[in-house]
Amino acid sequence: MRSTQYGPDLTPPWKRQQPAPEVAADRDLVVEEAVSGFCGAVVRCEKTAEGLTVTLEDRFGKHRVFPMVPRGFLLEGKVVTLVRPGRSASARGPARTASGSVAVPGARARVARESRIYVEGRHDAELVERVWGDDLRIEGVVVEYLEGIDDLPAIVDKFAPGGGRRLGVLVDHLLPGTKEHRIAAQVTGDAVLVVGHPFIDIWQAVKPARVGIPGWPDVPYGEVWKEGICRRLGWPVDTPAAWKRILASVNSFRDLEPTLLGRVEELIDFVTQPGS
């Protein structure tokens, strides 16, 4: 016989698993899948034959799909249940910067460090600012552009790195055997870090799909690369206007190739190490 005094669950209240807070799986919300430990930003939610799923994208652009099961995710280390956007939720994720880090509302920029990050040109500097600008101001890191690296050894000598004063340099087309590689080898040391990406120009670090093109065209050696890109894409041969169009397509780190993401993060870590 079943007692009418007690419910069917005889588990003591202090042992019962409490329901996790529901959090709307809004785009760009960063969570960790509880079983695999995969951490990424929400890209989309979908209804499938097996139930609701959420697609996460990590900082390197890798996508993974997970079922939206109760207590299936961690948000800031706390177990939550993801629900479709639009439903009420008892918890919301923290705001994020364009680089994916936690935003600090109202934070004032830190006084600039002596350490610096140098990039090759204005476009490089503008792209770094668009994605990492909030983080750089919090860290007090100034980014300057060089208009090429042919004079990098003299520039490094003038900067006088050392004694906690560090210099990080981002170089285009840094491949073994290139002029850029030889110049980088001349200046790299304990207080100078030179890293680079394989692209001919920073334009290529923007994912083609974000710009609305199938891929970056090949431009024959000897032709001005940026002008050649404009011609092959059917754009006016106006490189400032073309760059404005490309830059406008970038809203966060997800719009950039992982090869560039890792290098910029490496430079920021280098120039913000304790003592620098």
Backbone as numpy.savetxt, mean C-alpha at the origin, in Angstrom:
# Nx Ny Nz CAx CAy CAz Cx Cy Cz
-38.64 -37.06 30.95 -39.47 -35.87 30.95 -38.60 -34.62 30.95
-39.04 -33.56 30.24 -38.28 -32.31 30.19 -38.86 -31.34 31.20
-37.98 -30.77 32.01 -38.45 -29.81 32.99 -38.92 -28.54 32.31
-39.98 -27.98 32.79 -40.48 -26.70 32.24 -39.80 -25.52 32.90
-38.94 -25.81 33.90 -38.27 -24.71 34.61 -37.03 -24.22 33.88
-36.41 -25.10 33.06 -35.16 -24.76 32.39 -35.30 -24.91 30.88
-34.51 -24.16 30.15 -34.50 -24.27 28.70 -33.72 -25.49 28.26
-33.67 -25.77 26.95 -32.96 -26.96 26.46 -31.45 -26.88 26.62
-30.88 -25.67 26.72 -29.43 -25.51 26.88 -29.10 -25.40 28.36
-28.48 -26.46 28.92 -28.14 -26.49 30.35 -26.72 -26.00 30.61
-26.03 -25.47 29.56 -24.68 -24.94 29.75 -24.74 -23.71 30.64
-23.89 -23.67 31.68 -23.89 -22.48 32.53 -23.63 -21.23 31.71
-24.25 -20.10 32.06 -24.10 -18.87 31.27 -22.66 -18.44 31.08
-21.80 -18.65 32.10 -20.42 -18.19 31.99 -19.58 -19.05 31.04
-20.16 -20.22 30.62 -19.43 -21.07 29.68 -19.98 -20.96 28.26
-21.09 -20.29 28.10 -21.67 -20.17 26.77 -20.87 -19.19 25.91
-20.71 -19.55 24.63 -19.99 -18.67 23.71 -20.85 -17.47 23.36
-20.35 -16.29 23.64 -21.12 -15.09 23.39 -21.07 -14.74 21.90
-22.18 -14.24 21.36 -22.16 -13.86 19.95 -21.17 -12.73 19.71
-20.48 -12.82 18.58 -19.49 -11.79 18.25 -20.18 -10.56 17.67
-19.61 -9.39 17.86 -20.19 -8.18 17.25 -20.26 -8.32 15.74
-21.31 -7.80 15.14 -21.43 -7.79 13.70 -20.79 -6.53 13.13
-20.02 -6.73 12.08 -19.32 -5.62 11.42 -19.64 -5.66 9.93
-20.08 -4.55 9.39 -20.36 -4.49 7.96 -19.07 -4.64 7.16
-19.08 -5.54 6.19 -17.89 -5.80 5.37 -17.78 -4.73 4.28
-17.58 -3.50 4.72 -17.43 -2.39 3.78 -16.11 -2.50 3.03
-16.09 -2.02 1.81 -14.86 -2.03 1.02 -13.75 -1.29 1.76
-12.56 -1.87 1.75 -11.34 -1.33 2.37 -11.24 -1.62 3.87
-12.26 -2.23 4.48 -12.14 -2.65 5.87 -11.06 -3.72 5.96
-10.11 -3.58 6.86 -9.01 -4.53 6.98 -9.29 -5.49 8.14
-9.34 -6.79 7.84 -9.60 -7.81 8.84 -8.64 -8.98 8.65
-8.63 -9.87 9.64 -7.82 -11.09 9.57 -8.75 -12.29 9.65
-8.58 -13.24 8.73 -9.39 -14.45 8.77 -8.90 -15.31 9.92
-9.81 -15.75 10.78 -9.44 -16.34 12.07 -8.66 -17.64 11.95
-8.94 -18.45 10.94 -8.31 -19.77 10.84 -6.95 -19.69 10.15
-6.91 -19.04 8.99 -5.67 -19.02 8.20 -4.71 -17.92 8.62
-5.24 -16.86 9.26 -4.40 -15.72 9.62 -4.17 -14.76 8.47
-4.82 -15.00 7.32 -4.68 -14.12 6.16 -5.28 -12.75 6.50
-4.51 -11.69 6.28 -4.95 -10.34 6.60 -5.06 -9.53 5.32
-6.19 -8.85 5.16 -6.35 -8.05 3.96 -7.55 -7.14 4.04
-7.69 -6.33 3.02 -8.80 -5.38 2.94 -9.94 -6.00 2.13
-11.15 -5.68 2.53 -12.32 -6.19 1.83 -12.38 -5.59 0.42
-12.49 -6.47 -0.56 -12.63 -6.04 -1.95 -14.09 -6.12 -2.39
-14.75 -7.22 -2.03 -16.16 -7.37 -2.40 -16.79 -8.49 -1.57
-18.12 -8.46 -1.52 -18.92 -9.53 -0.92 -19.80 -10.11 -2.01
-19.98 -11.43 -1.97 -20.78 -12.08 -3.00 -21.67 -13.15 -2.39
-22.81 -13.38 -3.01 -23.72 -14.44 -2.61 -23.51 -15.62 -3.54
-23.12 -16.77 -3.00 -22.85 -17.96 -3.79 -23.80 -19.08 -3.37
-23.72 -20.20 -4.08 -24.57 -21.35 -3.74 -24.27 -21.88 -2.35
-23.03 -21.68 -1.90 -22.63 -22.16 -0.57 -22.87 -21.12 0.52
-23.30 -19.93 0.14 -23.53 -18.88 1.11 -22.75 -17.62 0.78
-22.75 -16.69 1.70 -22.05 -15.42 1.48 -20.54 -15.61 1.59
-19.80 -14.92 0.73 -18.34 -14.94 0.79 -17.81 -13.52 0.75
-16.60 -13.35 1.25 -15.92 -12.06 1.19 -14.55 -12.28 0.58
-14.14 -11.37 -0.30 -12.82 -11.43 -0.91 -11.92 -10.40 -0.24
-10.76 -10.87 0.23 -9.78 -10.00 0.87 -8.56 -9.85 -0.03
-7.96 -8.66 0.01 -6.74 -8.39 -0.74 -5.66 -7.94 0.22
-4.52 -8.66 0.23 -3.44 -8.26 1.13 -2.62 -7.14 0.50
-1.62 -6.66 1.21 -0.86 -5.50 0.76 -0.03 -5.77 -0.48
0.13 -7.05 -0.85 0.88 -7.40 -2.04 -0.03 -7.67 -3.24
-1.34 -7.42 -3.07 -2.27 -7.59 -4.17 -2.85 -8.98 -4.31
-2.52 -9.89 -3.38 -3.04 -11.27 -3.44 -4.48 -11.30 -2.93
-5.36 -12.01 -3.65 -6.76 -12.13 -3.28 -7.05 -13.53 -2.73
-7.90 -13.59 -1.68 -8.40 -14.87 -1.18 -9.86 -14.70 -0.79
-10.65 -15.75 -1.02 -12.09 -15.72 -0.77 -12.39 -16.58 0.46
-13.21 -16.04 1.38 -13.55 -16.75 2.60 -15.06 -16.71 2.83
-15.62 -17.77 3.43 -17.04 -17.73 3.79 -17.28 -16.76 4.93
-18.40 -16.09 4.92 -18.73 -15.12 5.98 -19.49 -15.85 7.09
-18.73 -16.65 7.85 -19.32 -17.44 8.92 -19.26 -16.66 10.23
-20.15 -16.98 11.18 -20.09 -16.30 12.48 -18.74 -16.48 13.15
-18.25 -15.42 13.77 -16.98 -15.43 14.50 -15.81 -15.84 13.61
-15.89 -15.49 12.33 -14.88 -15.97 11.39 -13.70 -15.05 11.17
-13.74 -13.83 11.76 -12.69 -12.87 11.46 -12.26 -12.11 12.71
-11.08 -11.51 12.62 -10.56 -10.68 13.70 -10.44 -9.25 13.20
-10.91 -8.32 14.00 -10.78 -6.89 13.71 -10.06 -6.24 14.87
-8.85 -5.75 14.61 -8.03 -5.19 15.69 -7.87 -6.19 16.82
-7.71 -7.48 16.45 -7.46 -8.53 17.42 -8.70 -9.08 18.10
-9.89 -8.57 17.79 -11.12 -9.02 18.43 -11.98 -9.78 17.43
-12.58 -10.88 17.91 -13.41 -11.72 17.05 -14.68 -10.97 16.65
-15.00 -11.00 15.36 -16.21 -10.36 14.85 -16.89 -11.27 13.84
-18.12 -10.95 13.53 -18.86 -11.62 12.47 -19.10 -10.59 11.37
-18.59 -10.88 10.17 -18.80 -9.97 9.05 -20.20 -10.16 8.48
-20.85 -9.06 8.16 -22.17 -9.10 7.53 -22.12 -8.23 6.27
-23.08 -8.41 5.41 -23.10 -7.66 4.16 -23.24 -6.16 4.45
-22.58 -5.33 3.68 -22.74 -3.88 3.87 -24.21 -3.47 3.73
-24.57 -2.50 4.54 -25.95 -2.04 4.51 -26.75 -2.51 5.69
-26.30 -3.64 6.30 -26.95 -4.11 7.51 -26.38 -3.36 8.71
-27.18 -3.27 9.76 -26.69 -2.58 10.96 -25.57 -3.37 11.57
-24.62 -2.67 12.12 -23.48 -3.33 12.75 -23.19 -2.64 14.06
-22.74 -3.43 15.02 -22.46 -2.88 16.34 -21.03 -2.42 16.49
-20.22 -2.65 15.45 -18.83 -2.20 15.51 -18.39 -1.80 14.12
-17.51 -0.85 14.02 -16.99 -0.40 12.75 -15.47 -0.44 12.79
-14.88 -0.71 11.66 -13.44 -0.76 11.60 -12.84 0.63 11.63
-11.57 0.72 12.00 -10.91 2.02 12.04 -10.69 2.57 10.64
-10.63 3.87 10.52 -10.33 4.50 9.23 -8.90 4.15 8.82
-8.68 4.07 7.53 -7.37 3.68 7.00 -6.83 4.77 6.08
-5.50 4.88 6.05 -4.87 5.78 5.10 -4.80 5.10 3.75
-4.37 5.81 2.73 -4.27 5.23 1.40 -3.25 4.10 1.34
-2.31 4.07 2.28 -1.31 3.00 2.30 -1.79 1.77 3.04
-2.97 1.86 3.69 -3.52 0.72 4.43 -3.26 0.76 5.91
-2.53 1.75 6.41 -2.27 1.83 7.85 -3.44 2.51 8.56
-3.50 2.34 9.88 -4.59 2.93 10.65 -4.43 4.45 10.67
-5.49 5.15 10.30 -5.46 6.62 10.29 -5.51 7.16 11.71
-4.89 8.31 11.91 -4.89 8.97 13.22 -5.58 10.32 13.04
-6.91 10.37 13.24 -7.64 11.62 13.00 -7.13 12.76 13.87
-6.94 13.91 13.25 -6.53 15.09 13.99 -5.06 15.15 14.36
-4.29 14.13 13.96 -2.87 14.12 14.33 -2.12 15.21 13.59
-1.21 15.88 14.28 -0.39 16.92 13.65 0.86 16.28 13.06
1.35 16.88 11.99 2.57 16.38 11.36 3.73 16.50 12.34
4.57 15.50 12.35 5.75 15.51 13.20 6.81 16.44 12.61
7.60 17.03 13.46 8.71 17.85 12.98 9.61 16.98 12.11
10.03 17.49 10.97 10.77 16.70 9.99 12.07 16.16 10.57
12.32 14.91 10.26 13.59 14.28 10.65 14.72 14.80 9.75
15.95 14.59 10.21 17.09 14.88 9.34 17.18 13.86 8.22
16.75 12.62 8.49 16.77 11.59 7.45 15.79 11.97 6.35
16.09 11.52 5.13 15.29 11.88 3.97 15.09 10.66 3.06
14.06 10.77 2.19 13.88 9.84 1.09 13.98 10.65 -0.20
14.84 10.20 -1.11 14.97 10.84 -2.42 14.37 9.92 -3.48
13.65 10.50 -4.42 13.14 9.75 -5.56 13.63 10.44 -6.82
13.48 9.76 -7.96 14.11 10.29 -9.17 13.46 11.56 -9.71
12.14 11.58 -9.77 11.49 12.72 -10.41 10.23 13.17 -9.73
9.63 14.20 -10.29 8.43 14.79 -9.72 7.28 13.78 -9.69
7.13 13.00 -10.74 6.03 12.03 -10.78 6.18 10.99 -9.67
7.41 10.55 -9.43 7.65 9.60 -8.34 7.23 10.21 -7.01
7.63 11.46 -6.80 7.31 12.13 -5.54 5.80 12.30 -5.36
5.11 12.64 -6.44 3.66 12.84 -6.36 2.93 11.52 -6.07
3.41 10.43 -6.64 2.78 9.14 -6.40 3.01 8.68 -4.96
4.23 8.85 -4.46 4.52 8.50 -3.07 3.67 9.33 -2.12
3.53 10.61 -2.40 2.71 11.47 -1.56 1.25 11.04 -1.58
0.75 10.65 -2.73 -0.67 10.29 -2.84 -1.01 9.07 -2.00
-0.10 8.10 -1.95 -0.38 6.85 -1.22 0.16 6.87 0.21
1.36 7.40 0.41 1.99 7.34 1.73 2.06 8.70 2.44
1.44 9.72 1.88 1.58 11.07 2.43 1.20 11.17 3.90
0.06 10.60 4.29 -0.37 10.68 5.70 0.64 10.02 6.62
1.16 8.86 6.22 2.14 8.14 7.04 3.44 8.94 7.17
3.87 9.53 6.07 5.13 10.27 6.08 5.05 11.49 6.99
3.90 12.16 7.01 3.76 13.32 7.90 3.75 12.89 9.37
3.10 11.77 9.66 3.11 11.26 11.04 4.53 10.91 11.47
5.31 10.36 10.53 6.68 9.93 10.84 7.70 11.06 10.71
7.29 12.19 10.14 8.23 13.30 9.97 9.27 13.05 8.89
8.86 12.37 7.82 9.79 12.05 6.73 9.49 12.93 5.52
10.51 13.60 5.02 10.38 14.46 3.84 10.86 13.69 2.61
10.10 13.78 1.52 10.48 13.17 0.25 10.86 14.27 -0.72
12.04 14.14 -1.34 12.51 15.11 -2.32 12.82 14.39 -3.62
12.74 15.11 -4.74 13.06 14.47 -6.02 14.33 15.06 -6.62
15.00 14.22 -7.45 16.36 14.52 -7.88 16.47 14.95 -9.34
15.45 14.69 -10.16 15.55 14.89 -11.62 16.66 14.00 -12.19
16.58 12.70 -11.86 17.58 11.75 -12.34 18.63 11.46 -11.28
19.40 10.37 -11.51 20.38 9.97 -10.49 21.83 10.01 -10.98
22.07 10.61 -12.13 23.45 10.66 -12.64 24.41 11.31 -11.65
23.93 12.28 -10.89 24.79 12.99 -9.93 24.57 12.49 -8.50
24.04 11.27 -8.36 23.73 10.78 -7.03 24.94 10.71 -6.10
26.12 10.26 -6.53 27.27 10.24 -5.60 27.57 11.60 -4.99
27.53 12.66 -5.80 27.79 14.00 -5.29 26.67 14.45 -4.36
25.45 14.09 -4.68 24.32 14.47 -3.84 24.41 13.80 -2.48
24.82 12.53 -2.47 24.96 11.81 -1.20 26.08 12.42 -0.38
27.20 12.77 -1.01 28.30 13.41 -0.29 27.84 14.71 0.36
27.07 15.48 -0.36 26.58 16.75 0.17 25.61 16.53 1.32
24.79 15.49 1.22 23.85 15.17 2.29 24.56 14.75 3.58
25.74 14.13 3.44 26.58 13.71 4.58 25.82 12.77 5.52
25.45 11.58 5.05 24.75 10.64 5.94 25.67 10.11 7.03
25.06 9.67 8.12 25.83 9.14 9.24 25.39 9.76 10.55
25.72 9.11 11.65 25.36 9.62 12.96 23.86 9.69 13.18
23.13 8.73 12.64 21.68 8.73 12.77 20.97 9.44 11.64
21.73 10.09 10.78 21.17 10.81 9.62 21.20 9.85 8.43
20.02 9.36 8.04 19.95 8.33 7.01 19.33 8.86 5.72
19.69 8.20 4.63 19.16 8.57 3.33 18.67 7.32 2.61
17.41 7.37 2.17 16.85 6.30 1.36 16.58 6.83 -0.04
16.89 6.03 -1.05 16.75 6.47 -2.44 15.95 5.44 -3.22
14.93 5.91 -3.94 14.13 5.05 -4.80 14.51 5.32 -6.25
14.89 4.27 -6.96 15.42 4.41 -8.31 14.55 3.63 -9.31
14.29 4.25 -10.44 13.59 3.56 -11.53 14.54 2.60 -12.24
13.97 1.50 -12.75 14.69 0.57 -13.62 16.02 0.11 -13.01
15.95 -0.30 -11.74 17.17 -0.73 -11.04 17.36 -2.23 -11.27
18.09 -2.56 -12.34 18.33 -3.94 -12.72 19.83 -4.19 -12.85
20.29 -5.42 -12.55 21.72 -5.72 -12.67 22.24 -5.38 -14.07
23.41 -4.74 -14.10 24.05 -4.41 -15.36 23.67 -3.06 -15.92
22.69 -2.40 -15.32 22.27 -1.09 -15.82 23.12 0.02 -15.21
23.05 1.18 -15.83 23.74 2.36 -15.30 23.26 2.65 -13.89
21.94 2.52 -13.67 21.36 2.79 -12.36 21.95 1.87 -11.29
22.14 0.62 -11.66 22.69 -0.35 -10.70 24.12 0.00 -10.32
24.92 0.42 -11.29 26.31 0.80 -11.01 26.38 2.03 -10.11
25.52 3.01 -10.37 25.52 4.22 -9.54 25.08 3.88 -8.12
24.07 3.04 -7.99 23.59 2.66 -6.66 24.67 1.98 -5.85
25.48 1.15 -6.50 26.54 0.43 -5.79 27.60 1.38 -5.24
27.77 2.54 -5.86 28.78 3.50 -5.41 28.40 4.17 -4.09
27.12 4.27 -3.80 26.70 5.08 -2.65 26.08 4.27 -1.52
25.72 3.02 -1.76 25.05 2.21 -0.74 26.00 1.97 0.44
25.48 2.14 1.65 26.28 1.92 2.87 25.37 1.79 4.07
25.96 1.83 5.26 25.19 1.65 6.48 24.10 2.72 6.64
24.38 3.92 6.19 23.43 5.03 6.36 22.73 5.42 5.07
22.99 4.67 4.00 22.35 4.95 2.70 21.79 3.65 2.15
20.52 3.67 1.84 19.86 2.50 1.23 19.27 2.92 -0.11
19.70 2.24 -1.16 19.17 2.48 -2.50 18.38 1.25 -2.92
17.11 1.43 -3.19 16.26 0.34 -3.68 15.58 0.81 -4.95
15.05 -0.12 -5.70 14.41 0.28 -6.95 13.39 -0.72 -7.42
12.70 -0.34 -8.47 11.71 -1.21 -9.09 12.17 -1.48 -10.52
11.62 -2.49 -11.18 12.10 -2.86 -12.52 11.49 -2.05 -13.65
10.58 -1.14 -13.34 9.86 -0.43 -14.40 10.72 0.66 -15.04
10.50 0.89 -16.32 11.23 1.95 -17.02 10.91 3.30 -16.40
9.66 3.48 -16.03 9.22 4.73 -15.42 8.15 4.42 -14.38
7.96 5.33 -13.44 7.00 5.12 -12.35 5.58 4.96 -12.88
5.30 5.43 -14.10 3.97 5.24 -14.68 3.57 3.76 -14.63
4.53 2.90 -14.95 4.23 1.46 -15.04 3.94 0.83 -13.69
4.23 1.52 -12.60 3.94 0.98 -11.28 2.45 1.05 -10.96
1.69 1.80 -11.75 0.24 1.86 -11.59 -0.36 0.70 -12.39
-1.22 -0.08 -11.75 -1.82 -1.23 -12.42 -2.60 -0.76 -13.65
-2.35 -1.39 -14.81 -3.02 -0.95 -16.04 -4.54 -0.90 -15.93
-5.12 -1.88 -15.25 -6.59 -1.92 -15.14 -7.13 -0.68 -14.46
-6.36 -0.09 -13.54 -6.82 1.11 -12.86 -6.90 2.30 -13.81
-6.03 2.27 -14.84 -6.00 3.36 -15.81 -7.00 3.11 -16.94
-7.54 1.88 -16.99 -8.49 1.54 -18.03 -7.85 1.05 -19.30
-6.64 0.45 -19.18 -5.95 -0.08 -20.35 -5.61 -1.54 -20.08
-5.44 -2.37 -21.14 -5.12 -3.79 -20.93 -3.69 -4.02 -20.46
-2.81 -3.09 -20.76 -1.41 -3.23 -20.35 -0.62 -2.02 -20.83
0.60 -1.88 -20.28 1.46 -0.78 -20.71 2.16 -1.19 -22.00
2.03 -0.42 -23.08 2.62 -0.79 -24.37 4.15 -0.81 -24.32
4.74 -1.56 -25.22 6.19 -1.55 -25.41 6.56 -0.37 -26.31
7.62 0.33 -25.92 8.10 1.46 -26.70 9.52 1.13 -27.16
9.80 1.20 -28.46 11.14 0.85 -28.96 12.22 1.74 -28.36
13.39 1.15 -28.19 14.54 1.90 -27.70 14.85 3.05 -28.65
15.11 4.22 -28.09 15.43 5.38 -28.90 14.27 6.35 -29.01
13.06 5.88 -28.74 11.90 6.77 -28.74 11.64 7.26 -27.32
11.26 8.51 -27.18 10.95 9.05 -25.86 9.81 8.22 -25.27
10.09 7.58 -24.11 9.17 6.55 -23.60 7.78 7.09 -23.31
7.68 8.18 -22.59 6.37 8.69 -22.21 5.57 9.15 -23.43
6.24 9.76 -24.37 5.55 10.17 -25.59 5.09 8.95 -26.38
5.94 7.91 -26.40 5.58 6.68 -27.09 4.37 6.00 -26.45
4.30 6.06 -25.13 3.14 5.49 -24.44 1.86 6.22 -24.86
1.93 7.54 -24.89 0.75 8.33 -25.28 0.30 7.97 -26.70
1.25 7.86 -27.63 0.89 7.55 -29.02 0.22 6.19 -29.12
0.77 5.20 -28.44 0.24 3.84 -28.56 -1.08 3.64 -27.83
-1.36 4.50 -26.88 -2.64 4.43 -26.19 -3.70 5.32 -26.84
-3.28 6.07 -27.86 -4.22 6.97 -28.52 -4.52 8.22 -27.73
-3.61 8.57 -26.81 -3.77 9.79 -26.03 -3.04 10.94 -26.72
-3.45 12.17 -26.46 -2.64 13.30 -26.95 -1.22 13.21 -26.40
-0.25 13.59 -27.22 1.15 13.53 -26.77 1.40 14.73 -25.87
0.88 14.62 -24.67 0.96 15.68 -23.65 1.25 14.96 -22.34
2.54 14.81 -22.00 2.90 13.98 -20.85 2.39 14.54 -19.52
2.35 15.87 -19.29 1.76 16.33 -18.04 0.29 15.95 -17.91
-0.47 16.07 -19.01 -1.88 15.70 -18.97 -2.04 14.19 -18.78
-1.16 13.42 -19.43 -1.23 11.96 -19.29 -0.95 11.55 -17.85
0.06 12.17 -17.24 0.36 11.84 -15.85 -0.78 12.23 -14.93
-1.39 13.36 -15.18 -2.53 13.78 -14.37 -3.64 12.74 -14.43
-3.86 12.20 -15.60 -4.87 11.15 -15.80 -4.50 9.88 -15.05
-3.24 9.50 -15.11 -2.78 8.28 -14.44 -2.86 8.44 -12.93
-2.37 9.57 -12.43 -2.35 9.80 -10.98 -3.77 9.83 -10.41
-4.71 10.37 -11.17 -6.10 10.45 -10.70 -6.72 9.07 -10.53
-6.14 8.06 -11.17 -6.68 6.70 -11.06 -6.20 5.98 -9.81
-5.26 6.59 -9.08 -4.69 5.96 -7.88 -5.37 6.51 -6.63
-6.02 5.62 -5.89 -6.68 6.01 -4.65 -6.07 5.35 -3.41
-5.40 4.22 -3.60 -4.80 3.53 -2.47 -3.70 2.59 -2.96
-3.07 1.90 -2.01 -1.98 0.98 -2.35 -2.44 -0.14 -3.28
-3.73 -0.44 -3.28 -4.24 -1.52 -4.13 -4.14 -1.20 -5.62
-3.94 0.08 -5.94 -3.86 0.49 -7.33 -2.43 0.42 -7.87
-1.48 0.03 -7.02 -0.07 -0.02 -7.41 0.44 -1.45 -7.45
1.48 -1.66 -8.25 2.10 -2.99 -8.34 2.84 -3.30 -7.03
2.75 -4.57 -6.57 3.42 -4.95 -5.31 4.92 -4.67 -5.30
5.55 -4.72 -6.48 6.99 -4.47 -6.55 7.36 -3.10 -6.01
6.52 -2.11 -6.31 6.79 -0.77 -5.80 6.42 -0.66 -4.33
5.31 -1.26 -3.92 4.86 -1.16 -2.53 5.94 -1.60 -1.56
6.53 -2.75 -1.83 7.54 -3.27 -0.92 8.76 -2.38 -0.80
9.16 -1.77 -1.92 10.36 -0.92 -1.91 10.12 0.37 -1.12
8.96 0.98 -1.28 8.70 2.23 -0.55 8.58 1.94 0.95
7.89 0.86 1.30 7.79 0.51 2.72 9.17 0.24 3.32
10.04 -0.37 2.54 11.41 -0.65 3.00 12.16 0.64 3.29
12.00 1.62 2.42 12.68 2.91 2.63 12.14 3.63 3.86
10.83 3.61 4.04 10.25 4.27 5.22 10.75 3.62 6.49
10.79 2.29 6.52 11.31 1.58 7.69 12.77 1.96 7.95
13.54 2.07 6.87 14.97 2.35 7.01 15.23 3.72 7.63
14.53 4.75 7.14 14.81 6.11 7.62 14.10 6.44 8.94
13.24 5.54 9.43 12.54 5.79 10.70 12.99 4.83 11.78
14.07 4.09 11.56 14.57 3.21 12.60 15.00 4.03 13.82
14.87 3.45 15.01 15.28 4.19 16.23 16.70 4.74 16.09
16.85 5.98 16.43 18.17 6.62 16.35 18.37 7.41 15.07
17.45 7.23 14.11 17.63 7.96 12.84 16.88 9.28 12.91
